């Protein structure tokens, strides 16, 4: 006896999609694209000295220490104010909207990362899109291996124009001295994106 395939219909499909997104926390890139397409990029900073920024650690291994080194360099080399650190709970999911609201209210810019696998790259890109839509310039750092994924996700989320900063892969099992070296190699690109210059 052969199986008969029945189309469950649009209502059932829509309900299943809502369950996957709202209950299981999966990302629907088409919904994000529809929202993001309505907003332009956040205005870039007029200048870096004195700007008040925050580092959004996605909790991927060594992301926090790398971001801290980037923040220290932004303070010392570019004169930004003391960089604070925020953390999202799960690297593979977008940050809680209330956290993004808080960051966009309290800071002039955000540096986030690190996209170093498929799901954390998607979440990191989504956070960047959502922060930019709230009007705050945001720079996301991704490892070389997942840069293509970052670009594909930014297009899926309706922001193919987003520039990203690349760091060597991997970051999770490298020494602090190596993280410092990598931060030094990429901080100028972070600064350039924040003020709207070519990275």
VONU-56043 format. One line per 2 residues: number of its first residue (from 1); for each residue x, y, z of C-alpha. Coordinates in nm, 2 decimals. Example, Ala and Ser with C-alpha at 12.3 -4.5 7.8 and 13.67 -1.06 7.14 Angstrom:
<sites>
1	1.23/-0.45/0.78 | 1.37/-0.11/0.71
</sites>
This chain:
<sites>
1	0.00/0.00/0.00 | 0.15/0.33/-0.10
3	0.15/0.63/0.14 | -0.07/0.93/0.06
5	0.07/1.27/0.12 | -0.17/1.53/0.23
7	-0.10/1.90/0.24 | -0.19/2.02/0.59
9	-0.29/2.36/0.47 | -0.17/2.71/0.54
11	-0.33/2.74/0.89 | -0.16/2.42/1.02
13	0.17/2.53/0.87 | 0.14/2.88/1.02
15	0.06/2.72/1.36 | 0.36/2.49/1.34
17	0.59/2.78/1.25 | 0.46/2.98/1.55
19	0.53/2.69/1.77 | 0.88/2.65/1.64
21	0.96/3.02/1.69 | 0.77/3.11/2.00
23	0.80/2.79/2.20 | 1.12/2.63/2.09
25	1.30/2.96/2.02 | 1.40/2.89/1.66
27	1.47/3.18/1.43 | 1.24/3.27/1.15
29	1.46/3.47/0.91 | 1.17/3.57/0.69
31	1.00/3.75/0.97 | 1.32/3.93/1.07
33	1.38/4.03/0.71 | 1.04/4.19/0.68
35	1.10/4.40/0.99 | 1.46/4.49/0.91
37	1.39/4.58/0.55 | 1.18/4.87/0.68
39	1.47/5.03/0.87 | 1.80/5.18/0.75
41	2.14/5.13/0.91 | 2.19/5.31/1.24
43	2.36/5.65/1.21 | 2.74/5.61/1.25
45	2.92/5.79/1.53 | 3.04/6.14/1.46
47	3.36/6.07/1.66 | 3.49/5.80/1.89
49	3.65/6.00/2.17 | 3.42/6.00/2.47
51	3.16/5.77/2.31 | 3.00/5.53/2.56
53	3.00/5.17/2.44 | 2.92/4.82/2.56
55	3.06/4.48/2.47 | 2.79/4.22/2.42
57	2.94/3.88/2.50 | 2.74/3.60/2.33
59	2.90/3.35/2.58 | 3.08/3.15/2.31
61	3.42/3.02/2.45 | 3.67/3.30/2.48
63	3.43/3.56/2.33 | 3.42/3.76/2.65
65	3.80/3.78/2.69 | 3.85/3.87/2.32
67	3.59/4.15/2.35 | 3.75/4.28/2.67
69	4.08/4.32/2.48 | 3.90/4.50/2.20
71	3.73/4.73/2.45 | 4.06/4.81/2.62
73	4.21/4.90/2.28 | 3.92/5.12/2.19
75	3.96/5.30/2.52 | 4.34/5.34/2.49
77	4.38/5.40/2.11 | 4.05/5.58/2.03
79	3.96/5.75/2.35 | 3.61/5.59/2.40
81	3.47/5.60/2.75 | 3.50/5.30/2.98
83	3.37/5.00/2.80 | 3.12/4.79/3.00
85	3.03/4.43/2.94 | 2.68/4.27/2.89
87	2.61/3.90/2.83 | 2.33/3.71/2.66
89	2.23/3.38/2.81 | 2.25/3.15/2.52
91	2.50/3.20/2.23 | 2.28/3.00/1.98
93	1.97/3.22/2.02 | 1.91/3.59/1.97
95	1.94/3.81/2.28 | 1.64/3.89/2.49
97	1.46/4.20/2.33 | 1.46/4.37/2.68
99	1.84/4.34/2.69 | 1.87/4.50/2.34
101	1.63/4.77/2.44 | 1.84/4.85/2.74
103	2.17/4.86/2.54 | 2.02/5.08/2.28
105	1.89/5.32/2.55 | 2.20/5.34/2.76
107	2.49/5.32/2.52 | 2.62/5.50/2.20
109	2.75/5.18/2.03 | 2.78/4.80/2.07
111	3.06/4.56/1.98 | 2.94/4.19/1.99
113	3.06/3.84/1.91 | 3.19/3.60/1.85
115	3.03/3.42/1.57 | 3.24/3.10/1.56
117	2.98/2.83/1.47 | 2.66/2.81/1.27
119	2.40/2.89/1.54 | 2.61/3.14/1.73
121	2.68/3.33/1.41 | 2.31/3.34/1.33
123	2.23/3.47/1.68 | 2.51/3.73/1.66
125	2.39/3.86/1.32 | 2.03/3.87/1.44
127	2.14/4.08/1.75 | 2.33/4.32/1.52
129	2.03/4.36/1.29 | 1.80/4.42/1.59
131	2.03/4.67/1.76 | 2.09/4.86/1.43
133	1.71/4.88/1.39 | 1.69/5.04/1.73
135	1.93/5.31/1.61 | 2.26/5.20/1.77
137	2.57/5.14/1.56 | 2.68/4.78/1.62
139	2.98/4.58/1.51 | 2.98/4.20/1.51
141	3.30/3.99/1.51 | 3.30/3.65/1.34
143	3.58/3.40/1.28 | 3.70/3.36/0.92
145	3.55/3.01/0.88 | 3.20/3.15/0.95
147	3.22/3.48/0.77 | 3.02/3.33/0.47
149	2.75/3.22/0.72 | 2.74/3.57/0.87
151	2.69/3.72/0.52 | 2.42/3.47/0.43
153	2.24/3.54/0.75 | 2.26/3.92/0.72
155	2.10/3.88/0.38 | 1.83/3.65/0.51
157	1.76/3.90/0.79 | 1.72/4.18/0.54
159	2.05/4.36/0.60 | 2.30/4.24/0.33
161	2.48/4.58/0.37 | 2.60/4.50/0.73
163	2.98/4.50/0.75 | 3.15/4.25/0.99
165	3.49/4.22/1.14 | 3.69/3.89/1.09
167	3.90/3.72/1.35 | 4.12/3.41/1.31
169	3.95/3.07/1.38 | 3.93/2.92/1.64
171	3.91/3.14/1.95 | 3.79/2.90/2.21
173	4.11/2.72/2.29 | 4.38/2.99/2.24
175	4.58/3.17/2.51 | 4.51/3.51/2.65
177	4.82/3.65/2.48 | 4.69/3.52/2.15
179	4.35/3.68/2.21 | 4.53/4.01/2.27
181	4.72/3.98/1.95 | 4.40/3.91/1.75
183	4.22/4.20/1.92 | 4.51/4.43/1.81
185	4.48/4.30/1.46 | 4.11/4.38/1.43
187	4.04/4.69/1.65 | 4.10/4.94/1.37
189	3.84/4.77/1.16 | 3.59/4.79/1.45
191	3.66/5.16/1.49 | 3.62/5.23/1.11
193	3.28/5.06/1.10 | 3.16/5.26/1.40
195	3.23/5.59/1.23 | 3.13/5.48/0.88
197	3.47/5.45/0.72 | 3.58/5.15/0.50
199	3.71/4.88/0.73
</sites>
